[in-house]
Amino acid sequence: MKLPTLELLHEAKHASAFPLPAALRAAYGGDLGFQRPRVFANFVSSVDGVVALAERAESGGIISGHDDGDRFVMGLLRACADGVLVGAGTFRKAGPHLWYPERIFPEAAPAWGELRANLGLSEHPRLVLLSASGDVDPGHPALRDGAIVMVSPRGEPRLRGRLPPGARLLVVDQDPISFAKVLAVARAEGLQLLLTEGGPTLVGRLLAEDLLDEFRSCSAATAVTTASRWSTAWICARPVRESSPFPACAGAARSSTCAIRSRGPDPARRARPRKAASPRRECASDARSGNRRTPSW
């Protein structure tokens, strides 16, 4: 099993540490742990702050170049999570993807299984899909493993009676659906550690409702990138516990950097401008500062 190796540059004191298998701990450069309950997000960004592209395909892989380091960290975060929260836009762009650690980084599949067993978790994290309109493919393979699909009343007719066995359709009498309600449902289902892989809009809503506990960012060594070679710096910043409407990010000054890891030189020094189709910026100034090793939220 060949794993990328990350260098630990900075780390605040851990409140808790999960029992990582030795190979994962060596590759990650130390411990990883979360308090429960916890909601945390993960993004990959170009060095100039672009986190999403107006493309039909999912943006993260395009921006990162499908780098081994990014895929490994995403697999590790999935392996620790009880559930993965995504919005309809991410779900539609992902194609037939399954939100399992071994799907993003199959090389470590045995270690992911060992870690989840050590944590007393089910074989795979449970998918929580949010779509007020219900405009998603009910035959998607990711819905076959006990997914929770939350819709508003206008989305119910699209999906009622069409989901695979084991999937649950929950209708919330709100439009748009509040994330406080989403988290209440998730926690009632036993999903105490929730990873969101939604895009900037979903993360912005979590910030606006003061529900995001941790933010993790991988910084690619390109400006508006579609390139393949990059180095990464992981930042885990705890957002201020007050309402911070996105993109204003009003509580930036009171966040704190928990850890920074790197695989290669500082991305800001190696950035090579690339032209990408229709870049879309979300909270661009804060994202730029956050991915240059200053916490943005």
MARKOLDREN-419523 format. One record per residue (C-alpha): residue in three letters; x, y, z; residue number from 1. Coordinates in steps of 0.02 Angstrom, whole numbers, plus 50000, padded with zeros to 5 digits. Example, Ala and Ser with C-alpha at 12.3 -4.5 7.8 and 13.67 -1.06 7.14 Angstrom:
residues 2
{atom 'ALA'; {50615; 49775; 50390}; 1};
{atom 'SER'; {50684; 49947; 50357}; 2};
This chain:
residues 297
{atom 'MET'; {50000; 50000; 50000}; 1};
{atom 'LYS'; {50085; 50159; 49939}; 2};
{atom 'LEU'; {50025; 50318; 50024}; 3};
{atom 'PRO'; {50074; 50500; 49999}; 4};
{atom 'THR'; {50172; 50575; 50144}; 5};
{atom 'LEU'; {50119; 50739; 50222}; 6};
{atom 'GLU'; {50234; 50849; 50325}; 7};
{atom 'LEU'; {50163; 50924; 50484}; 8};
{atom 'LEU'; {50204; 51111; 50490}; 9};
{atom 'HIS'; {50090; 51168; 50632}; 10};
{atom 'GLU'; {49964; 51087; 50747}; 11};
{atom 'ALA'; {49865; 51150; 50895}; 12};
{atom 'LYS'; {49840; 51032; 51041}; 13};
{atom 'HIS'; {49717; 50893; 51001}; 14};
{atom 'ALA'; {49559; 50882; 51103}; 15};
{atom 'SER'; {49547; 50701; 51049}; 16};
{atom 'ALA'; {49640; 50582; 50936}; 17};
{atom 'PHE'; {49564; 50438; 50839}; 18};
{atom 'PRO'; {49651; 50268; 50834}; 19};
{atom 'LEU'; {49727; 50285; 50660}; 20};
{atom 'PRO'; {49809; 50128; 50591}; 21};
{atom 'ALA'; {49999; 50149; 50590}; 22};
{atom 'ALA'; {50010; 50169; 50400}; 23};
{atom 'LEU'; {49879; 50307; 50399}; 24};
{atom 'ARG'; {49958; 50398; 50545}; 25};
{atom 'ALA'; {50130; 50394; 50463}; 26};
{atom 'ALA'; {50061; 50458; 50297}; 27};
{atom 'TYR'; {49957; 50595; 50378}; 28};
{atom 'GLY'; {50102; 50653; 50485}; 29};
{atom 'GLY'; {50020; 50630; 50653}; 30};
{atom 'ASP'; {49851; 50615; 50738}; 31};
{atom 'LEU'; {49678; 50662; 50680}; 32};
{atom 'GLY'; {49527; 50676; 50792}; 33};
{atom 'PHE'; {49360; 50762; 50813}; 34};
{atom 'GLN'; {49246; 50806; 50956}; 35};
{atom 'ARG'; {49066; 50746; 50938}; 36};
{atom 'PRO'; {48947; 50811; 50879}; 37};
{atom 'ARG'; {49040; 50901; 50741}; 38};
{atom 'VAL'; {49007; 50971; 50568}; 39};
{atom 'PHE'; {49159; 51000; 50459}; 40};
{atom 'ALA'; {49188; 51050; 50279}; 41};
{atom 'ASN'; {49329; 51017; 50157}; 42};
{atom 'PHE'; {49377; 51116; 50002}; 43};
{atom 'VAL'; {49514; 51119; 49873}; 44};
{atom 'SER'; {49559; 51293; 49811}; 45};
{atom 'SER'; {49674; 51368; 49682}; 46};
{atom 'VAL'; {49804; 51480; 49762}; 47};
{atom 'ASP'; {49706; 51633; 49706}; 48};
{atom 'GLY'; {49549; 51576; 49795}; 49};
{atom 'VAL'; {49443; 51490; 49662}; 50};
{atom 'VAL'; {49346; 51345; 49739}; 51};
{atom 'ALA'; {49214; 51309; 49606}; 52};
{atom 'LEU'; {49201; 51316; 49417}; 53};
{atom 'ALA'; {49047; 51340; 49309}; 54};
{atom 'GLU'; {49072; 51169; 49231}; 55};
{atom 'ARG'; {48960; 51017; 49215}; 56};
{atom 'ALA'; {49092; 50910; 49300}; 57};
{atom 'GLU'; {49131; 50915; 49486}; 58};
{atom 'SER'; {49255; 51057; 49519}; 59};
{atom 'GLY'; {49365; 50983; 49654}; 60};
{atom 'GLY'; {49452; 50856; 49544}; 61};
{atom 'ILE'; {49479; 50985; 49407}; 62};
{atom 'ILE'; {49558; 51111; 49526}; 63};
{atom 'SER'; {49665; 50982; 49616}; 64};
{atom 'GLY'; {49716; 50884; 49463}; 65};
{atom 'HIS'; {49660; 50727; 49557}; 66};
{atom 'ASP'; {49816; 50739; 49663}; 67};
{atom 'ASP'; {49858; 50591; 49776}; 68};
{atom 'GLY'; {49876; 50701; 49930}; 69};
{atom 'ASP'; {49705; 50780; 49910}; 70};
{atom 'ARG'; {49623; 50612; 49875}; 71};
{atom 'PHE'; {49708; 50533; 50026}; 72};
{atom 'VAL'; {49650; 50669; 50146}; 73};
{atom 'MET'; {49474; 50663; 50077}; 74};
{atom 'GLY'; {49474; 50474; 50101}; 75};
{atom 'LEU'; {49535; 50496; 50280}; 76};
{atom 'LEU'; {49399; 50621; 50321}; 77};
{atom 'ARG'; {49265; 50508; 50247}; 78};
{atom 'ALA'; {49334; 50360; 50344}; 79};
{atom 'CYS'; {49313; 50458; 50507}; 80};
{atom 'ALA'; {49137; 50522; 50471}; 81};
{atom 'ASP'; {48970; 50449; 50520}; 82};
{atom 'GLY'; {48890; 50532; 50369}; 83};
{atom 'VAL'; {48925; 50640; 50217}; 84};
{atom 'LEU'; {48812; 50788; 50177}; 85};
{atom 'VAL'; {48796; 50845; 49995}; 86};
{atom 'GLY'; {48679; 50961; 49902}; 87};
{atom 'ALA'; {48587; 50924; 49741}; 88};
{atom 'GLY'; {48711; 51022; 49633}; 89};
{atom 'THR'; {48861; 50922; 49693}; 90};
{atom 'PHE'; {48760; 50761; 49680}; 91};
{atom 'ARG'; {48713; 50793; 49499}; 92};
{atom 'LYS'; {48890; 50840; 49448}; 93};
{atom 'ALA'; {48970; 50688; 49531}; 94};
{atom 'GLY'; {48902; 50562; 49406}; 95};
{atom 'PRO'; {48895; 50384; 49477}; 96};
{atom 'HIS'; {49012; 50426; 49622}; 97};
{atom 'LEU'; {48992; 50343; 49792}; 98};
{atom 'TRP'; {49042; 50446; 49944}; 99};
{atom 'TYR'; {49150; 50307; 50017}; 100};
{atom 'PRO'; {49334; 50327; 50068}; 101};
{atom 'GLU'; {49386; 50184; 49954}; 102};
{atom 'ARG'; {49306; 50268; 49804}; 103};
{atom 'ILE'; {49411; 50426; 49819}; 104};
{atom 'PHE'; {49571; 50335; 49872}; 105};
{atom 'PRO'; {49556; 50147; 49837}; 106};
{atom 'GLU'; {49740; 50114; 49874}; 107};
{atom 'ALA'; {49704; 50125; 50061}; 108};
{atom 'ALA'; {49543; 50024; 50062}; 109};
{atom 'PRO'; {49602; 49898; 50195}; 110};
{atom 'ALA'; {49661; 50039; 50309}; 111};
{atom 'TRP'; {49496; 50133; 50289}; 112};
{atom 'GLY'; {49403; 49976; 50342}; 113};
{atom 'GLU'; {49518; 49951; 50491}; 114};
{atom 'LEU'; {49495; 50131; 50547}; 115};
{atom 'ARG'; {49306; 50125; 50536}; 116};
{atom 'ALA'; {49306; 49961; 50634}; 117};
{atom 'ASN'; {49418; 50041; 50767}; 118};
{atom 'LEU'; {49294; 50185; 50781}; 119};
{atom 'GLY'; {49144; 50068; 50793}; 120};
{atom 'LEU'; {49069; 50137; 50632}; 121};
{atom 'SER'; {48971; 50052; 50495}; 122};
{atom 'GLU'; {49060; 49994; 50337}; 123};
{atom 'HIS'; {49025; 50158; 50247}; 124};
{atom 'PRO'; {48974; 50335; 50296}; 125};
{atom 'ARG'; {48790; 50368; 50267}; 126};
{atom 'LEU'; {48743; 50491; 50131}; 127};
{atom 'VAL'; {48630; 50638; 50175}; 128};
{atom 'LEU'; {48565; 50720; 50016}; 129};
{atom 'LEU'; {48479; 50889; 50021}; 130};
{atom 'SER'; {48369; 50942; 49875}; 131};
{atom 'ALA'; {48224; 51060; 49904}; 132};
{atom 'SER'; {48163; 51033; 49725}; 133};
{atom 'GLY'; {48188; 50844; 49722}; 134};
{atom 'ASP'; {48276; 50864; 49554}; 135};
{atom 'VAL'; {48397; 50717; 49574}; 136};
{atom 'ASP'; {48411; 50545; 49494}; 137};
{atom 'PRO'; {48317; 50423; 49606}; 138};
{atom 'GLY'; {48411; 50278; 49527}; 139};
{atom 'HIS'; {48583; 50344; 49575}; 140};
{atom 'PRO'; {48689; 50204; 49653}; 141};
{atom 'ALA'; {48737; 50313; 49801}; 142};
{atom 'LEU'; {48556; 50307; 49862}; 143};
{atom 'ARG'; {48556; 50117; 49881}; 144};
{atom 'ASP'; {48653; 50111; 50045}; 145};
{atom 'GLY'; {48528; 50187; 50167}; 146};
{atom 'ALA'; {48538; 50366; 50106}; 147};
{atom 'ILE'; {48432; 50502; 50185}; 148};
{atom 'VAL'; {48353; 50615; 50054}; 149};
{atom 'MET'; {48278; 50777; 50119}; 150};
{atom 'VAL'; {48159; 50879; 50011}; 151};
{atom 'SER'; {48033; 51020; 50030}; 152};
{atom 'PRO'; {47848; 50992; 49992}; 153};
{atom 'ARG'; {47874; 51045; 49811}; 154};
{atom 'GLY'; {48009; 50912; 49789}; 155};
{atom 'GLU'; {47909; 50768; 49863}; 156};
{atom 'PRO'; {47808; 50724; 49705}; 157};
{atom 'ARG'; {47968; 50698; 49605}; 158};
{atom 'LEU'; {48037; 50565; 49722}; 159};
{atom 'ARG'; {47892; 50487; 49819}; 160};
{atom 'GLY'; {47893; 50299; 49784}; 161};
{atom 'ARG'; {48044; 50310; 49668}; 162};
{atom 'LEU'; {48192; 50290; 49787}; 163};
{atom 'PRO'; {48280; 50122; 49804}; 164};
{atom 'PRO'; {48243; 50008; 49952}; 165};
{atom 'GLY'; {48333; 50066; 50108}; 166};
{atom 'ALA'; {48336; 50250; 50060}; 167};
{atom 'ARG'; {48228; 50367; 50164}; 168};
{atom 'LEU'; {48132; 50514; 50094}; 169};
{atom 'LEU'; {48102; 50650; 50223}; 170};
{atom 'VAL'; {47991; 50798; 50181}; 171};
{atom 'VAL'; {48029; 50957; 50277}; 172};
{atom 'ASP'; {47896; 51091; 50279}; 173};
{atom 'GLN'; {48021; 51227; 50235}; 174};
{atom 'ASP'; {48082; 51300; 50071}; 175};
{atom 'PRO'; {48227; 51329; 50076}; 176};
{atom 'ILE'; {48262; 51195; 50204}; 177};
{atom 'SER'; {48352; 51257; 50359}; 178};
{atom 'PHE'; {48514; 51172; 50401}; 179};
{atom 'ALA'; {48468; 51170; 50584}; 180};
{atom 'LYS'; {48331; 51048; 50533}; 181};
{atom 'VAL'; {48452; 50947; 50425}; 182};
{atom 'LEU'; {48573; 50926; 50570}; 183};
{atom 'ALA'; {48433; 50883; 50691}; 184};
{atom 'VAL'; {48378; 50742; 50576}; 185};
{atom 'ALA'; {48557; 50682; 50549}; 186};
{atom 'ARG'; {48592; 50676; 50735}; 187};
{atom 'ALA'; {48429; 50587; 50771}; 188};
{atom 'GLU'; {48492; 50455; 50649}; 189};
{atom 'GLY'; {48654; 50439; 50747}; 190};
{atom 'LEU'; {48762; 50541; 50629}; 191};
{atom 'GLN'; {48862; 50640; 50757}; 192};
{atom 'LEU'; {49014; 50674; 50649}; 193};
{atom 'LEU'; {48956; 50747; 50484}; 194};
{atom 'LEU'; {49070; 50790; 50338}; 195};
{atom 'THR'; {48998; 50909; 50210}; 196};
{atom 'GLU'; {49061; 50890; 50032}; 197};
{atom 'GLY'; {48937; 51016; 49965}; 198};
{atom 'GLY'; {48996; 51167; 49867}; 199};
{atom 'PRO'; {49020; 51347; 49923}; 200};
{atom 'THR'; {48832; 51381; 49924}; 201};
{atom 'LEU'; {48798; 51241; 50048}; 202};
{atom 'VAL'; {48947; 51288; 50158}; 203};
{atom 'GLY'; {48891; 51470; 50151}; 204};
{atom 'ARG'; {48720; 51420; 50216}; 205};
{atom 'LEU'; {48799; 51323; 50359}; 206};
{atom 'LEU'; {48904; 51476; 50402}; 207};
{atom 'ALA'; {48754; 51591; 50393}; 208};
{atom 'GLU'; {48660; 51480; 50515}; 209};
{atom 'ASP'; {48814; 51465; 50628}; 210};
{atom 'LEU'; {48821; 51277; 50610}; 211};
{atom 'LEU'; {48994; 51243; 50537}; 212};
{atom 'ASP'; {49122; 51190; 50669}; 213};
{atom 'GLU'; {49277; 51160; 50564}; 214};
{atom 'PHE'; {49338; 51210; 50391}; 215};
{atom 'ARG'; {49478; 51117; 50301}; 216};
{atom 'SER'; {49561; 51181; 50145}; 217};
{atom 'CYS'; {49684; 51108; 50020}; 218};
{atom 'SER'; {49778; 51237; 49919}; 219};
{atom 'ALA'; {49830; 51197; 49740}; 220};
{atom 'ALA'; {49989; 51273; 49669}; 221};
{atom 'THR'; {49904; 51353; 49521}; 222};
{atom 'ALA'; {49800; 51508; 49490}; 223};
{atom 'VAL'; {49627; 51460; 49423}; 224};
{atom 'THR'; {49697; 51288; 49392}; 225};
{atom 'THR'; {49661; 51140; 49281}; 226};
{atom 'ALA'; {49838; 51075; 49311}; 227};
{atom 'SER'; {49894; 50909; 49384}; 228};
{atom 'ARG'; {50050; 50938; 49491}; 229};
{atom 'TRP'; {50025; 51033; 49652}; 230};
{atom 'SER'; {50071; 51042; 49834}; 231};
{atom 'THR'; {49950; 51058; 49977}; 232};
{atom 'ALA'; {49929; 51150; 50141}; 233};
{atom 'TRP'; {49786; 51092; 50252}; 234};
{atom 'ILE'; {49704; 51220; 50363}; 235};
{atom 'CYS'; {49573; 51180; 50494}; 236};
{atom 'ALA'; {49494; 51340; 50555}; 237};
{atom 'ARG'; {49352; 51345; 50681}; 238};
{atom 'PRO'; {49226; 51477; 50628}; 239};
{atom 'VAL'; {49169; 51603; 50755}; 240};
{atom 'ARG'; {49011; 51547; 50844}; 241};
{atom 'GLU'; {48904; 51691; 50782}; 242};
{atom 'SER'; {48805; 51722; 50625}; 243};
{atom 'SER'; {48926; 51754; 50481}; 244};
{atom 'PRO'; {48828; 51775; 50319}; 245};
{atom 'PHE'; {48925; 51710; 50170}; 246};
{atom 'PRO'; {49019; 51790; 50083}; 247};
{atom 'ALA'; {49040; 51926; 50216}; 248};
{atom 'CYS'; {49130; 51806; 50336}; 249};
{atom 'ALA'; {49110; 51932; 50476}; 250};
{atom 'GLY'; {49194; 51824; 50608}; 251};
{atom 'ALA'; {49358; 51796; 50515}; 252};
{atom 'ALA'; {49467; 51877; 50647}; 253};
{atom 'ARG'; {49407; 51760; 50785}; 254};
{atom 'SER'; {49441; 51595; 50698}; 255};
{atom 'SER'; {49594; 51490; 50739}; 256};
{atom 'THR'; {49711; 51381; 50639}; 257};
{atom 'CYS'; {49715; 51204; 50706}; 258};
{atom 'ALA'; {49840; 51120; 50590}; 259};
{atom 'ILE'; {49941; 51144; 50432}; 260};
{atom 'ARG'; {50016; 51003; 50331}; 261};
{atom 'SER'; {50113; 51011; 50168}; 262};
{atom 'ARG'; {50164; 50898; 50027}; 263};
{atom 'GLY'; {50299; 50994; 49935}; 264};
{atom 'PRO'; {50346; 51180; 49932}; 265};
{atom 'ASP'; {50227; 51319; 49981}; 266};
{atom 'PRO'; {50094; 51326; 49843}; 267};
{atom 'ALA'; {50097; 51516; 49840}; 268};
{atom 'ARG'; {50278; 51511; 49783}; 269};
{atom 'ARG'; {50248; 51380; 49649}; 270};
{atom 'ALA'; {50086; 51448; 49579}; 271};
{atom 'ARG'; {50075; 51443; 49390}; 272};
{atom 'PRO'; {49931; 51539; 49311}; 273};
{atom 'ARG'; {49814; 51431; 49210}; 274};
{atom 'LYS'; {49661; 51478; 49112}; 275};
{atom 'ALA'; {49505; 51384; 49161}; 276};
{atom 'ALA'; {49333; 51393; 49084}; 277};
{atom 'SER'; {49211; 51507; 49176}; 278};
{atom 'PRO'; {49287; 51516; 49351}; 279};
{atom 'ARG'; {49167; 51560; 49490}; 280};
{atom 'ARG'; {49230; 51641; 49650}; 281};
{atom 'GLU'; {49146; 51622; 49818}; 282};
{atom 'CYS'; {49207; 51734; 49959}; 283};
{atom 'ALA'; {49364; 51757; 49854}; 284};
{atom 'SER'; {49463; 51875; 49964}; 285};
{atom 'ASP'; {49437; 51771; 50120}; 286};
{atom 'ALA'; {49471; 51609; 50026}; 287};
{atom 'ARG'; {49635; 51679; 49962}; 288};
{atom 'SER'; {49695; 51728; 50135}; 289};
{atom 'GLY'; {49635; 51564; 50209}; 290};
{atom 'ASN'; {49730; 51459; 50084}; 291};
{atom 'ARG'; {49888; 51558; 50112}; 292};
{atom 'ARG'; {49897; 51495; 50289}; 293};
{atom 'THR'; {49792; 51628; 50371}; 294};
{atom 'PRO'; {49625; 51563; 50434}; 295};
{atom 'SER'; {49482; 51638; 50334}; 296};
{atom 'TRP'; {49334; 51592; 50447}; 297};
